[in-house]
Amino acid sequence: MTLRFVGKDPESGDHGSPAVWVDEETKDLLFQGWKADERTESESSKDVPIPSHEAVIRVPKRMIPLLREALDVAELDQLC
């Protein structure tokens, strides 16, 4: 597996932070983010049950440019 690091939360400094990668083989997107609180998990599980091996994560709005870049990287093969 080869992961391409796209970027991390620009306001995180040197600390652990929300981040995004693209798996260059599968074009899957990978996220590091804040684990959602119980209220958010409860609300989101109304739409889709959350299995014990999954989590709802929160990625800050300021990372939208990084998410767009990750999507572009993942779709690049389809455009060529």
MARLUM-208078 format. One record per atom (N, C-alpha, C, O): z, x, y; residue in one letter. Coordinates in pm, whole numbers, padded with zeros to 5 digits, always signed. Layout:
N
ZXYA
...
end
This chain:
80
+00000+00085-00117M
+00000+00000+00000M
+00000+00090+00123M
+00075+00186+00131M
-00085+00055+00218T
-00089+00126+00345T
-00061+00027+00456T
-00135-00070+00475T
+00046+00050+00530L
+00081-00039+00641L
+00040+00024+00772L
+00065+00142+00798L
-00024-00056+00854R
-00060-00012+00989R
+00041-00072+01086R
+00049-00194+01101R
+00118+00015+01150F
+00217-00030+01248F
+00143-00072+01374F
+00069+00007+01432F
+00164-00197+01415V
+00100-00248+01536V
+00190-00229+01656V
+00144-00189+01763V
+00318-00257+01641G
+00409-00236+01752G
+00542-00305+01731G
+00563-00377+01634G
+00633-00279+01826K
+00766-00339+01822K
+00798-00399+01957K
+00730-00373+02057K
+00901-00478+01959D
+00946-00544+02081D
+00957-00441+02193D
+01035-00346+02182D
+00881-00459+02300P
+00882-00359+02407P
+01015-00347+02479P
+01036-00251+02553P
+01104-00442+02460E
+01235-00437+02526E
+01346-00386+02436E
+01463-00392+02473E
+01311-00335+02319S
+01414-00296+02222S
+01464-00153+02238S
+01569-00119+02183S
+01395-00070+02312G
+01436+00069+02326G
+01431+00140+02192G
+01335+00124+02117G
+01533+00219+02162D
+01538+00295+02036D
+01610+00220+01925D
+01633+00277+01818D
+01645+00096+01947H
+01722+00020+01848H
+01627-00050+01751H
+01507-00062+01777H
+01683-00097+01637G
+01607-00181+01546G
+01556-00301+01623G
+01625-00353+01711G
+01439-00345+01590S
+01383-00450+01674S
+01281-00532+01596S
+01238-00491+01488S
+01244-00646+01651P
+01130-00715+01593P
+01007-00623+01598P
+00985-00553+01696P
+00930-00626+01491A
+00812-00541+01480A
+00707-00610+01395A
+00737-00706+01323A
+00584-00561+01403V
+00475-00619+01326V
+00387-00509+01267V
+00360-00408+01332V
+00343-00530+01143W
+00253-00441+01072W
+00142-00523+01009W
+00154-00644+00993W
+00032-00455+00973V
-00074-00516+00893V
-00091-00432+00768V
-00103-00310+00775V
-00091-00498+00651D
-00120-00430+00525D
-00270-00407+00525D
-00347-00503+00521D
-00313-00283+00528E
-00455-00252+00542E
-00537-00290+00418E
-00659-00304+00427E
-00472-00307+00304E
-00545-00347+00184E
-00562-00499+00175E
-00672-00549+00152E
-00453-00572+00195T
-00456-00718+00178T
-00479-00793+00308T
-00514-00911+00307T
-00458-00726+00420K
-00464-00784+00555K
-00351-00883+00579K
-00359-00964+00671K
-00245-00877+00497D
-00126-00957+00523D
-00056-00903+00646D
-00061-00783+00675D
+00011-00991+00720L
+00093-00951+00833L
+00236-00941+00786L
+00283-01026+00710L
+00307-00839+00832L
+00448-00821+00798L
+00528-00820+00927L
+00489-00758+01026L
+00642-00888+00924F
+00725-00901+01042F
+00867-00857+01015F
+00924-00886+00910F
+00922-00787+01109Q
+01066-00765+01115Q
+01112-00847+01234Q
+01055-00836+01343Q
+01213-00927+01215G
+01260-01009+01325G
+01405-01046+01308G
+01471-01002+01214G
+01454-01127+01398W
+01591-01173+01391W
+01599-01287+01291W
+01522-01382+01300W
+01691-01278+01198K
+01711-01388+01103K
+01755-01510+01183K
+01845-01502+01267K
+01692-01621+01155A
+01723-01744+01227A
+01866-01788+01200A
+01922-01764+01093A
+01925-01853+01299D
+02060-01906+01281D
+02057-02031+01193D
+01949-02082+01162D
+02173-02079+01154E
+02181-02194+01064E
+02113-02318+01120E
+02048-02392+01047E
+02129-02341+01249R
+02067-02460+01310R
+01915-02454+01299R
+01851-02553+01266R
+01858-02336+01328T
+01712-02319+01319T
+01666-02334+01175T
+01566-02400+01149T
+01738-02273+01081E
+01700-02285+00940E
+01708-02431+00893E
+01620-02478+00820E
+01812-02500+00936S
+01827-02640+00899S
+01710-02723+00952S
+01654-02806+00880S
+01675-02702+01076E
+01566-02778+01137E
+01432-02746+01070E
+01354-02836+01040E
+01406-02618+01046S
+01277-02581+00986S
+01268-02622+00840S
+01159-02649+00790S
+01381-02629+00770S
+01377-02669+00629S
+01347-02817+00611S
+01323-02862+00499S
+01349-02894+00719K
+01307-03035+00711K
+01158-03044+00678K
+01114-03140+00615K
+01082-02945+00721D
+00937-02944+00698D
+00900-02874+00568D
+00813-02920+00494D
+00967-02763+00540V
+00938-02682+00422V
+01069-02625+00369V
+01141-02558+00444V
+01102-02650+00244P
+01225-02591+00189P
+01219-02439+00196P
+01112-02379+00183P
+01334-02377+00217I
+01340-02231+00227I
+01402-02177+00097I
+01523-02190+00076I
+01319-02118+00010P
+01373-02061-00113P
+01468-01946-00082P
+01462-01886+00025P
+01556-01914-00178S
+01656-01810-00155S
+01596-01672-00132S
+01661-01586-00073S
+01473-01649-00176H
+01410-01518-00157H
+01327-01511-00028H
+01257-01412-00005H
+01334-01614+00055E
+01261-01616+00182E
+01358-01637+00297E
+01474-01672+00277E
+01309-01614+00419A
+01392-01633+00538A
+01303-01679+00653A
+01184-01648+00657A
+01361-01750+00744V
+01295-01784+00870V
+01335-01674+00968V
+01454-01645+00984V
+01236-01613+01032I
+01265-01511+01131I
+01216-01556+01267I
+01125-01637+01279I
+01278-01501+01369R
+01238-01534+01506R
+01181-01408+01569R
+01243-01301+01566R
+01062-01423+01627V
+00995-01314+01697V
+00983-01357+01843V
+00934-01466+01870V
+01028-01274+01938P
+01028-01316+02078P
+00888-01334+02136P
+00792-01268+02096P
+00879-01426+02229K
+00752-01460+02294K
+00685-01337+02354K
+00562-01329+02358K
+00763-01243+02401R
+00704-01125+02464R
+00622-01041+02366R
+00551-00950+02408R
+00633-01070+02236M
+00556-00996+02136M
+00421-01062+02106M
+00348-01013+02019M
+00386-01169+02173I
+00258-01237+02148I
+00140-01141+02158I
+00051-01149+02073I
+00134-01050+02256P
+00021-00956+02258P
+00012-00871+02131P
-00098-00842+02084P
+00126-00831+02075L
+00125-00753+01951L
+00079-00838+01833L
+00008-00789+01745L
+00119-00965+01831L
+00074-01054+01724L
-00077-01075+01731L
-00144-01078+01628L
-00130-01089+01852R
-00276-01104+01867R
-00348-00979+01818R
-00451-00988+01751R
-00293-00862+01850E
-00353-00738+01804E
-00351-00730+01651E
-00449-00690+01588E
-00238-00770+01592A
-00228-00769+01446A
-00329-00864+01383A
-00390-00831+01281A
-00347-00979+01441L
-00447-01074+01391L
-00587-01015+01402L
-00669-01032+01311L
-00616-00949+01513D
-00747-00884+01529D
-00769-00778+01422D
-00878-00770+01365D
-00667-00698+01396V
-00679-00594+01292V
-00705-00659+01157V
-00791-00613+01082V
-00633-00764+01126A
-00646-00831+00996A
-00783-00896+00980A
-00835-00902+00868A
-00841-00945+01088E
-00970-01014+01081E
-01089-00920+01098E
-01203-00962+01078E
-01066-00797+01132L
-01175-00704+01162L
-01278-00697+01049L
-01398-00694+01076L
-01234-00693+00924D
-01327-00686+00811D
-01421-00807+00808D
-01538-00794+00772D
-01371-00924+00845Q
-01453-01045+00842Q
-01558-01045+00953Q
-01662-01109+00939Q
-01533-00974+01060L
-01625-00973+01173L
-01738-00874+01157L
-01843-00888+01220L
-01718-00773+01075C
-01819-00667+01057C
-01923-00707+00954C
-02016-00630+00926C
end
